[in-house]
């Protein structure tokens, strides 16, 4: 998968997160991926593009595993990933 598609998907997920009002479900396994402490892998107090994209890649892998996707996701699978990330990130903006 091309990096540009992953970056575009990440951007869509962030836009959805800003607009979403869906409540955070307890136990959402994606929630901890995007906490500052989890994203800041080198512990320098900031999140680089590389660190952020690593977590987006981890989210992709987790969702692909749940959906038993091998290699590429189709449009419906990407929409489902965007929903999951939108719900997760929007729940964090309220904390």
PDB file as gemmi writes it, atoms N, CA and C in Angstrom:
CRYST1    1.000    1.000    1.000  90.00  90.00  90.00 P 1                      
ATOM      1  N   UNK A   1       0.842  -1.176   0.000  1.00  0.00           N  
ATOM      2  CA  UNK A   1       0.000   0.000   0.000  1.00  0.00           C  
ATOM      3  C   UNK A   1       0.885   1.238   0.000  1.00  0.00           C  
ATOM      4  N   UNK A   2       0.500   2.186  -0.794  1.00  0.00           N  
ATOM      5  CA  UNK A   2       1.286   3.407  -0.895  1.00  0.00           C  
ATOM      6  C   UNK A   2       1.121   4.253   0.360  1.00  0.00           C  
ATOM      7  N   UNK A   3       2.194   4.903   0.748  1.00  0.00           N  
ATOM      8  CA  UNK A   3       2.171   5.766   1.930  1.00  0.00           C  
ATOM      9  C   UNK A   3       1.157   6.891   1.760  1.00  0.00           C  
ATOM     10  N   UNK A   4       1.011   7.409   0.544  1.00  0.00           N  
ATOM     11  CA  UNK A   4       0.071   8.518   0.326  1.00  0.00           C  
ATOM     12  C   UNK A   4      -1.363   8.120   0.656  1.00  0.00           C  
ATOM     13  N   UNK A   5      -1.730   6.877   0.392  1.00  0.00           N  
ATOM     14  CA  UNK A   5      -3.081   6.418   0.715  1.00  0.00           C  
ATOM     15  C   UNK A   5      -3.243   6.327   2.229  1.00  0.00           C  
ATOM     16  N   UNK A   6      -2.222   5.840   2.910  1.00  0.00           N  
ATOM     17  CA  UNK A   6      -2.273   5.764   4.371  1.00  0.00           C  
ATOM     18  C   UNK A   6      -2.365   7.150   4.984  1.00  0.00           C  
ATOM     19  N   UNK A   7      -1.577   8.087   4.461  1.00  0.00           N  
ATOM     20  CA  UNK A   7      -1.612   9.459   4.967  1.00  0.00           C  
ATOM     21  C   UNK A   7      -2.985  10.077   4.706  1.00  0.00           C  
ATOM     22  N   UNK A   8      -3.536   9.848   3.501  1.00  0.00           N  
ATOM     23  CA  UNK A   8      -4.868  10.379   3.181  1.00  0.00           C  
ATOM     24  C   UNK A   8      -5.920   9.790   4.117  1.00  0.00           C  
ATOM     25  N   UNK A   9      -5.826   8.487   4.382  1.00  0.00           N  
ATOM     26  CA  UNK A   9      -6.761   7.845   5.312  1.00  0.00           C  
ATOM     27  C   UNK A   9      -6.620   8.426   6.719  1.00  0.00           C  
ATOM     28  N   UNK A  10      -5.381   8.696   7.136  1.00  0.00           N  
ATOM     29  CA  UNK A  10      -5.156   9.296   8.443  1.00  0.00           C  
ATOM     30  C   UNK A  10      -5.771  10.684   8.512  1.00  0.00           C  
ATOM     31  N   UNK A  11      -5.625  11.456   7.441  1.00  0.00           N  
ATOM     32  CA  UNK A  11      -6.200  12.801   7.417  1.00  0.00           C  
ATOM     33  C   UNK A  11      -7.719  12.737   7.495  1.00  0.00           C  
ATOM     34  N   UNK A  12      -8.316  11.807   6.757  1.00  0.00           N  
ATOM     35  CA  UNK A  12      -9.776  11.655   6.803  1.00  0.00           C  
ATOM     36  C   UNK A  12     -10.211  11.261   8.203  1.00  0.00           C  
ATOM     37  N   UNK A  13      -9.466  10.359   8.822  1.00  0.00           N  
ATOM     38  CA  UNK A  13      -9.804   9.931  10.179  1.00  0.00           C  
ATOM     39  C   UNK A  13      -9.740  11.096  11.159  1.00  0.00           C  
ATOM     40  N   UNK A  14      -8.744  11.959  11.004  1.00  0.00           N  
ATOM     41  CA  UNK A  14      -8.625  13.110  11.903  1.00  0.00           C  
ATOM     42  C   UNK A  14      -9.759  14.107  11.692  1.00  0.00           C  
ATOM     43  N   UNK A  15     -10.143  14.332  10.440  1.00  0.00           N  
ATOM     44  CA  UNK A  15     -11.275  15.221  10.164  1.00  0.00           C  
ATOM     45  C   UNK A  15     -12.539  14.643  10.768  1.00  0.00           C  
ATOM     46  N   UNK A  16     -12.727  13.346  10.598  1.00  0.00           N  
ATOM     47  CA  UNK A  16     -13.900  12.695  11.179  1.00  0.00           C  
ATOM     48  C   UNK A  16     -13.883  12.812  12.699  1.00  0.00           C  
ATOM     49  N   UNK A  17     -12.706  12.699  13.281  1.00  0.00           N  
ATOM     50  CA  UNK A  17     -12.598  12.791  14.735  1.00  0.00           C  
ATOM     51  C   UNK A  17     -13.022  14.154  15.238  1.00  0.00           C  
ATOM     52  N   UNK A  18     -12.663  15.186  14.504  1.00  0.00           N  
ATOM     53  CA  UNK A  18     -13.020  16.537  14.915  1.00  0.00           C  
ATOM     54  C   UNK A  18     -14.529  16.767  14.843  1.00  0.00           C  
ATOM     55  N   UNK A  19     -15.178  16.112  13.894  1.00  0.00           N  
ATOM     56  CA  UNK A  19     -16.615  16.327  13.694  1.00  0.00           C  
ATOM     57  C   UNK A  19     -17.479  15.301  14.408  1.00  0.00           C  
ATOM     58  N   UNK A  20     -16.903  14.209  14.806  1.00  0.00           N  
ATOM     59  CA  UNK A  20     -17.689  13.110  15.376  1.00  0.00           C  
ATOM     60  C   UNK A  20     -18.154  13.428  16.791  1.00  0.00           C  
ATOM     61  N   UNK A  21     -19.319  12.901  17.137  1.00  0.00           N  
ATOM     62  CA  UNK A  21     -19.809  13.089  18.506  1.00  0.00           C  
ATOM     63  C   UNK A  21     -20.167  11.754  19.135  1.00  0.00           C  
ATOM     64  N   UNK A  22     -19.722  10.672  18.528  1.00  0.00           N  
ATOM     65  CA  UNK A  22     -20.007   9.347  19.045  1.00  0.00           C  
ATOM     66  C   UNK A  22     -19.263   9.130  20.349  1.00  0.00           C  
ATOM     67  N   UNK A  23     -19.927   8.571  21.310  1.00  0.00           N  
ATOM     68  CA  UNK A  23     -19.321   8.343  22.626  1.00  0.00           C  
ATOM     69  C   UNK A  23     -18.263   7.253  22.552  1.00  0.00           C  
ATOM     70  N   UNK A  24     -17.243   7.406  23.376  1.00  0.00           N  
ATOM     71  CA  UNK A  24     -16.178   6.409  23.464  1.00  0.00           C  
ATOM     72  C   UNK A  24     -16.696   5.168  24.167  1.00  0.00           C  
ATOM     73  N   UNK A  25     -16.469   4.016  23.570  1.00  0.00           N  
ATOM     74  CA  UNK A  25     -16.884   2.753  24.170  1.00  0.00           C  
ATOM     75  C   UNK A  25     -15.763   2.255  25.083  1.00  0.00           C  
ATOM     76  N   UNK A  26     -16.124   1.877  26.306  1.00  0.00           N  
ATOM     77  CA  UNK A  26     -15.112   1.339  27.230  1.00  0.00           C  
ATOM     78  C   UNK A  26     -14.423   0.148  26.599  1.00  0.00           C  
ATOM     79  N   UNK A  27     -13.114   0.087  26.774  1.00  0.00           N  
ATOM     80  CA  UNK A  27     -12.355  -1.037  26.274  1.00  0.00           C  
ATOM     81  C   UNK A  27     -11.964  -0.918  24.810  1.00  0.00           C  
ATOM     82  N   UNK A  28     -12.189   0.233  24.195  1.00  0.00           N  
ATOM     83  CA  UNK A  28     -11.799   0.401  22.803  1.00  0.00           C  
ATOM     84  C   UNK A  28     -10.293   0.208  22.710  1.00  0.00           C  
ATOM     85  N   UNK A  29      -9.882  -0.831  22.004  1.00  0.00           N  
ATOM     86  CA  UNK A  29      -8.458  -1.181  21.963  1.00  0.00           C  
ATOM     87  C   UNK A  29      -7.613  -0.172  21.211  1.00  0.00           C  
ATOM     88  N   UNK A  30      -8.234   0.689  20.435  1.00  0.00           N  
ATOM     89  CA  UNK A  30      -7.488   1.692  19.674  1.00  0.00           C  
ATOM     90  C   UNK A  30      -7.188   2.937  20.507  1.00  0.00           C  
ATOM     91  N   UNK A  31      -7.925   3.139  21.571  1.00  0.00           N  
ATOM     92  CA  UNK A  31      -7.812   4.353  22.375  1.00  0.00           C  
ATOM     93  C   UNK A  31      -6.383   4.587  22.849  1.00  0.00           C  
ATOM     94  N   UNK A  32      -5.764   3.583  23.401  1.00  0.00           N  
ATOM     95  CA  UNK A  32      -4.411   3.742  23.967  1.00  0.00           C  
ATOM     96  C   UNK A  32      -3.353   3.996  22.903  1.00  0.00           C  
ATOM     97  N   UNK A  33      -3.597   3.558  21.665  1.00  0.00           N  
ATOM     98  CA  UNK A  33      -2.624   3.797  20.595  1.00  0.00           C  
ATOM     99  C   UNK A  33      -2.345   5.280  20.399  1.00  0.00           C  
ATOM    100  N   UNK A  34      -3.387   6.099  20.576  1.00  0.00           N  
ATOM    101  CA  UNK A  34      -3.277   7.505  20.236  1.00  0.00           C  
ATOM    102  C   UNK A  34      -3.154   8.422  21.440  1.00  0.00           C  
ATOM    103  N   UNK A  35      -2.870   7.853  22.599  1.00  0.00           N  
ATOM    104  CA  UNK A  35      -2.536   8.682  23.742  1.00  0.00           C  
ATOM    105  C   UNK A  35      -1.116   9.218  23.530  1.00  0.00           C  
ATOM    106  N   UNK A  36      -0.874  10.417  23.980  1.00  0.00           N  
ATOM    107  CA  UNK A  36       0.419  11.070  23.783  1.00  0.00           C  
ATOM    108  C   UNK A  36       1.572  10.176  24.234  1.00  0.00           C  
ATOM    109  N   UNK A  37       1.453   9.607  25.402  1.00  0.00           N  
ATOM    110  CA  UNK A  37       2.525   8.778  25.957  1.00  0.00           C  
ATOM    111  C   UNK A  37       2.812   7.578  25.057  1.00  0.00           C  
ATOM    112  N   UNK A  38       1.786   6.994  24.462  1.00  0.00           N  
ATOM    113  CA  UNK A  38       1.975   5.834  23.595  1.00  0.00           C  
ATOM    114  C   UNK A  38       2.583   6.234  22.249  1.00  0.00           C  
ATOM    115  N   UNK A  39       2.192   7.394  21.729  1.00  0.00           N  
ATOM    116  CA  UNK A  39       2.708   7.821  20.429  1.00  0.00           C  
ATOM    117  C   UNK A  39       4.148   8.316  20.517  1.00  0.00           C  
ATOM    118  N   UNK A  40       4.524   8.930  21.625  1.00  0.00           N  
ATOM    119  CA  UNK A  40       5.860   9.503  21.800  1.00  0.00           C  
ATOM    120  C   UNK A  40       6.858   8.393  22.130  1.00  0.00           C  
ATOM    121  N   UNK A  41       7.223   7.616  21.119  1.00  0.00           N  
ATOM    122  CA  UNK A  41       8.050   6.429  21.345  1.00  0.00           C  
ATOM    123  C   UNK A  41       9.469   6.743  21.792  1.00  0.00           C  
ATOM    124  N   UNK A  42       9.997   7.916  21.461  1.00  0.00           N  
ATOM    125  CA  UNK A  42      11.356   8.269  21.901  1.00  0.00           C  
ATOM    126  C   UNK A  42      11.347   9.149  23.161  1.00  0.00           C  
ATOM    127  N   UNK A  43      10.171   9.398  23.710  1.00  0.00           N  
ATOM    128  CA  UNK A  43       9.993  10.114  24.981  1.00  0.00           C  
ATOM    129  C   UNK A  43      10.642  11.500  25.005  1.00  0.00           C  
ATOM    130  N   UNK A  44      10.494  12.218  23.873  1.00  0.00           N  
ATOM    131  CA  UNK A  44      11.049  13.573  23.818  1.00  0.00           C  
ATOM    132  C   UNK A  44       9.986  14.644  24.073  1.00  0.00           C  
ATOM    133  N   UNK A  45       8.776  14.223  24.429  1.00  0.00           N  
ATOM    134  CA  UNK A  45       7.714  15.167  24.736  1.00  0.00           C  
ATOM    135  C   UNK A  45       6.957  15.676  23.524  1.00  0.00           C  
ATOM    136  N   UNK A  46       7.234  15.117  22.352  1.00  0.00           N  
ATOM    137  CA  UNK A  46       6.553  15.517  21.122  1.00  0.00           C  
ATOM    138  C   UNK A  46       6.329  14.284  20.250  1.00  0.00           C  
ATOM    139  N   UNK A  47       5.372  14.395  19.326  1.00  0.00           N  
ATOM    140  CA  UNK A  47       5.082  13.294  18.412  1.00  0.00           C  
ATOM    141  C   UNK A  47       5.460  13.721  17.003  1.00  0.00           C  
ATOM    142  N   UNK A  48       6.373  12.983  16.421  1.00  0.00           N  
ATOM    143  CA  UNK A  48       6.793  13.263  15.048  1.00  0.00           C  
ATOM    144  C   UNK A  48       5.829  12.600  14.062  1.00  0.00           C  
ATOM    145  N   UNK A  49       5.950  12.995  12.818  1.00  0.00           N  
ATOM    146  CA  UNK A  49       5.145  12.371  11.760  1.00  0.00           C  
ATOM    147  C   UNK A  49       5.428  10.870  11.730  1.00  0.00           C  
ATOM    148  N   UNK A  50       6.674  10.501  11.870  1.00  0.00           N  
ATOM    149  CA  UNK A  50       7.055   9.087  11.859  1.00  0.00           C  
ATOM    150  C   UNK A  50       6.391   8.323  12.999  1.00  0.00           C  
ATOM    151  N   UNK A  51       6.393   8.914  14.204  1.00  0.00           N  
ATOM    152  CA  UNK A  51       5.760   8.265  15.353  1.00  0.00           C  
ATOM    153  C   UNK A  51       4.246   8.147  15.141  1.00  0.00           C  
ATOM    154  N   UNK A  52       3.631   9.209  14.621  1.00  0.00           N  
ATOM    155  CA  UNK A  52       2.193   9.191  14.372  1.00  0.00           C  
ATOM    156  C   UNK A  52       1.840   8.125  13.331  1.00  0.00           C  
ATOM    157  N   UNK A  53       2.581   8.100  12.224  1.00  0.00           N  
ATOM    158  CA  UNK A  53       2.293   7.129  11.166  1.00  0.00           C  
ATOM    159  C   UNK A  53       2.543   5.694  11.632  1.00  0.00           C  
ATOM    160  N   UNK A  54       3.470   5.502  12.562  1.00  0.00           N  
ATOM    161  CA  UNK A  54       3.689   4.166  13.122  1.00  0.00           C  
ATOM    162  C   UNK A  54       2.437   3.694  13.853  1.00  0.00           C  
ATOM    163  N   UNK A  55       1.802   4.600  14.591  1.00  0.00           N  
ATOM    164  CA  UNK A  55       0.568   4.225  15.304  1.00  0.00           C  
ATOM    165  C   UNK A  55      -0.584   4.025  14.327  1.00  0.00           C  
ATOM    166  N   UNK A  56      -0.632   4.817  13.258  1.00  0.00           N  
ATOM    167  CA  UNK A  56      -1.657   4.605  12.230  1.00  0.00           C  
ATOM    168  C   UNK A  56      -1.454   3.233  11.589  1.00  0.00           C  
ATOM    169  N   UNK A  57      -0.209   2.862  11.361  1.00  0.00           N  
ATOM    170  CA  UNK A  57       0.087   1.543  10.812  1.00  0.00           C  
ATOM    171  C   UNK A  57      -0.355   0.430  11.749  1.00  0.00           C  
ATOM    172  N   UNK A  58      -0.146   0.642  13.040  1.00  0.00           N  
ATOM    173  CA  UNK A  58      -0.574  -0.340  14.047  1.00  0.00           C  
ATOM    174  C   UNK A  58      -2.098  -0.460  14.044  1.00  0.00           C  
ATOM    175  N   UNK A  59      -2.802   0.671  13.943  1.00  0.00           N  
ATOM    176  CA  UNK A  59      -4.264   0.642  13.877  1.00  0.00           C  
ATOM    177  C   UNK A  59      -4.720  -0.112  12.630  1.00  0.00           C  
ATOM    178  N   UNK A  60      -4.057   0.146  11.514  1.00  0.00           N  
ATOM    179  CA  UNK A  60      -4.363  -0.574  10.262  1.00  0.00           C  
ATOM    180  C   UNK A  60      -4.210  -2.087  10.488  1.00  0.00           C  
ATOM    181  N   UNK A  61      -3.075  -2.478  11.063  1.00  0.00           N  
ATOM    182  CA  UNK A  61      -2.809  -3.893  11.291  1.00  0.00           C  
ATOM    183  C   UNK A  61      -3.857  -4.532  12.189  1.00  0.00           C  
ATOM    184  N   UNK A  62      -4.245  -3.827  13.245  1.00  0.00           N  
ATOM    185  CA  UNK A  62      -5.241  -4.350  14.173  1.00  0.00           C  
ATOM    186  C   UNK A  62      -6.585  -4.527  13.476  1.00  0.00           C  
ATOM    187  N   UNK A  63      -7.015  -3.522  12.714  1.00  0.00           N  
ATOM    188  CA  UNK A  63      -8.298  -3.597  12.017  1.00  0.00           C  
ATOM    189  C   UNK A  63      -8.247  -4.663  10.921  1.00  0.00           C  
ATOM    190  N   UNK A  64      -7.154  -4.733  10.198  1.00  0.00           N  
ATOM    191  CA  UNK A  64      -7.015  -5.742   9.146  1.00  0.00           C  
ATOM    192  C   UNK A  64      -7.097  -7.151   9.741  1.00  0.00           C  
ATOM    193  N   UNK A  65      -6.477  -7.329  10.889  1.00  0.00           N  
ATOM    194  CA  UNK A  65      -6.534  -8.626  11.566  1.00  0.00           C  
ATOM    195  C   UNK A  65      -7.969  -8.957  11.974  1.00  0.00           C  
ATOM    196  N   UNK A  66      -8.671  -7.985  12.550  1.00  0.00           N  
ATOM    197  CA  UNK A  66     -10.061  -8.200  12.962  1.00  0.00           C  
ATOM    198  C   UNK A  66     -10.952  -8.569  11.777  1.00  0.00           C  
ATOM    199  N   UNK A  67     -10.697  -7.951  10.625  1.00  0.00           N  
ATOM    200  CA  UNK A  67     -11.522  -8.192   9.434  1.00  0.00           C  
ATOM    201  C   UNK A  67     -10.943  -9.300   8.558  1.00  0.00           C  
ATOM    202  N   UNK A  68      -9.847  -9.907   9.003  1.00  0.00           N  
ATOM    203  CA  UNK A  68      -9.179 -10.963   8.242  1.00  0.00           C  
ATOM    204  C   UNK A  68      -8.808 -10.504   6.832  1.00  0.00           C  
ATOM    205  N   UNK A  69      -8.278  -9.283   6.770  1.00  0.00           N  
ATOM    206  CA  UNK A  69      -7.825  -8.688   5.510  1.00  0.00           C  
ATOM    207  C   UNK A  69      -6.379  -9.086   5.295  1.00  0.00           C  
ATOM    208  N   UNK A  70      -6.057  -9.446   4.063  1.00  0.00           N  
ATOM    209  CA  UNK A  70      -4.665  -9.764   3.717  1.00  0.00           C  
ATOM    210  C   UNK A  70      -4.214  -8.788   2.658  1.00  0.00           C  
ATOM    211  N   UNK A  71      -3.290  -7.924   3.015  1.00  0.00           N  
ATOM    212  CA  UNK A  71      -2.711  -7.005   2.035  1.00  0.00           C  
ATOM    213  C   UNK A  71      -3.429  -5.685   1.903  1.00  0.00           C  
ATOM    214  N   UNK A  72      -4.517  -5.662   1.170  1.00  0.00           N  
ATOM    215  CA  UNK A  72      -5.210  -4.409   0.858  1.00  0.00           C  
ATOM    216  C   UNK A  72      -6.624  -4.421   1.422  1.00  0.00           C  
ATOM    217  N   UNK A  73      -7.112  -3.224   1.772  1.00  0.00           N  
ATOM    218  CA  UNK A  73      -8.501  -3.069   2.189  1.00  0.00           C  
ATOM    219  C   UNK A  73      -9.290  -2.473   1.034  1.00  0.00           C  
ATOM    220  N   UNK A  74     -10.542  -2.918   0.904  1.00  0.00           N  
ATOM    221  CA  UNK A  74     -11.410  -2.315  -0.101  1.00  0.00           C  
ATOM    222  C   UNK A  74     -12.071  -1.068   0.492  1.00  0.00           C  
ATOM    223  N   UNK A  75     -12.881  -0.392  -0.300  1.00  0.00           N  
ATOM    224  CA  UNK A  75     -13.486   0.878   0.130  1.00  0.00           C  
ATOM    225  C   UNK A  75     -14.325   0.715   1.395  1.00  0.00           C  
ATOM    226  N   UNK A  76     -15.101  -0.357   1.500  1.00  0.00           N  
ATOM    227  CA  UNK A  76     -15.930  -0.570   2.689  1.00  0.00           C  
ATOM    228  C   UNK A  76     -15.075  -0.818   3.930  1.00  0.00           C  
ATOM    229  N   UNK A  77     -13.991  -1.535   3.761  1.00  0.00           N  
ATOM    230  CA  UNK A  77     -13.097  -1.804   4.891  1.00  0.00           C  
ATOM    231  C   UNK A  77     -12.383  -0.537   5.351  1.00  0.00           C  
ATOM    232  N   UNK A  78     -12.009   0.325   4.415  1.00  0.00           N  
ATOM    233  CA  UNK A  78     -11.404   1.612   4.777  1.00  0.00           C  
ATOM    234  C   UNK A  78     -12.414   2.462   5.528  1.00  0.00           C  
ATOM    235  N   UNK A  79     -13.669   2.483   5.074  1.00  0.00           N  
ATOM    236  CA  UNK A  79     -14.707   3.251   5.774  1.00  0.00           C  
ATOM    237  C   UNK A  79     -14.870   2.757   7.205  1.00  0.00           C  
ATOM    238  N   UNK A  80     -14.810   1.450   7.403  1.00  0.00           N  
ATOM    239  CA  UNK A  80     -14.927   0.897   8.749  1.00  0.00           C  
ATOM    240  C   UNK A  80     -13.740   1.317   9.615  1.00  0.00           C  
ATOM    241  N   UNK A  81     -12.537   1.297   9.055  1.00  0.00           N  
ATOM    242  CA  UNK A  81     -11.355   1.758   9.787  1.00  0.00           C  
ATOM    243  C   UNK A  81     -11.496   3.230  10.144  1.00  0.00           C  
ATOM    244  N   UNK A  82     -11.980   4.044   9.221  1.00  0.00           N  
ATOM    245  CA  UNK A  82     -12.178   5.471   9.490  1.00  0.00           C  
ATOM    246  C   UNK A  82     -13.187   5.675  10.614  1.00  0.00           C  
ATOM    247  N   UNK A  83     -14.249   4.867  10.648  1.00  0.00           N  
ATOM    248  CA  UNK A  83     -15.246   4.974  11.724  1.00  0.00           C  
ATOM    249  C   UNK A  83     -14.615   4.648  13.068  1.00  0.00           C  
ATOM    250  N   UNK A  84     -13.845   3.574  13.108  1.00  0.00           N  
ATOM    251  CA  UNK A  84     -13.199   3.165  14.362  1.00  0.00           C  
ATOM    252  C   UNK A  84     -12.253   4.252  14.844  1.00  0.00           C  
ATOM    253  N   UNK A  85     -11.421   4.767  13.941  1.00  0.00           N  
ATOM    254  CA  UNK A  85     -10.464   5.810  14.322  1.00  0.00           C  
ATOM    255  C   UNK A  85     -11.169   7.110  14.675  1.00  0.00           C  
ATOM    256  N   UNK A  86     -12.208   7.447  13.944  1.00  0.00           N  
ATOM    257  CA  UNK A  86     -12.976   8.659  14.250  1.00  0.00           C  
ATOM    258  C   UNK A  86     -13.587   8.594  15.635  1.00  0.00           C  
ATOM    259  N   UNK A  87     -14.143   7.448  15.987  1.00  0.00           N  
ATOM    260  CA  UNK A  87     -14.741   7.271  17.306  1.00  0.00           C  
ATOM    261  C   UNK A  87     -13.667   7.356  18.387  1.00  0.00           C  
ATOM    262  N   UNK A  88     -12.548   6.725  18.138  1.00  0.00           N  
ATOM    263  CA  UNK A  88     -11.465   6.716  19.125  1.00  0.00           C  
ATOM    264  C   UNK A  88     -10.892   8.113  19.336  1.00  0.00           C  
ATOM    265  N   UNK A  89     -10.545   8.791  18.245  1.00  0.00           N  
ATOM    266  CA  UNK A  89      -9.906  10.105  18.357  1.00  0.00           C  
ATOM    267  C   UNK A  89     -10.868  11.164  18.861  1.00  0.00           C  
ATOM    268  N   UNK A  90     -12.147  11.077  18.491  1.00  0.00           N  
ATOM    269  CA  UNK A  90     -13.101  12.080  18.979  1.00  0.00           C  
ATOM    270  C   UNK A  90     -13.329  11.906  20.483  1.00  0.00           C  
ATOM    271  N   UNK A  91     -13.238  10.687  20.969  1.00  0.00           N  
ATOM    272  CA  UNK A  91     -13.417  10.482  22.404  1.00  0.00           C  
ATOM    273  C   UNK A  91     -12.247  11.075  23.184  1.00  0.00           C  
ATOM    274  N   UNK A  92     -11.094  11.137  22.554  1.00  0.00           N  
ATOM    275  CA  UNK A  92      -9.909  11.695  23.222  1.00  0.00           C  
ATOM    276  C   UNK A  92      -9.957  13.205  23.251  1.00  0.00           C  
ATOM    277  N   UNK A  93     -10.603  13.823  22.290  1.00  0.00           N  
ATOM    278  CA  UNK A  93     -10.636  15.288  22.243  1.00  0.00           C  
ATOM    279  C   UNK A  93     -11.479  15.862  23.379  1.00  0.00           C  
ATOM    280  N   UNK A  94     -12.354  15.049  23.947  1.00  0.00           N  
ATOM    281  CA  UNK A  94     -13.187  15.518  25.049  1.00  0.00           C  
ATOM    282  C   UNK A  94     -12.546  15.313  26.397  1.00  0.00           C  
ATOM    283  N   UNK A  95     -11.372  14.694  26.439  1.00  0.00           N  
ATOM    284  CA  UNK A  95     -10.744  14.436  27.740  1.00  0.00           C  
ATOM    285  C   UNK A  95      -9.717  15.461  28.109  1.00  0.00           C  
TER     286      UNK A  95                                                      
END                                                                             
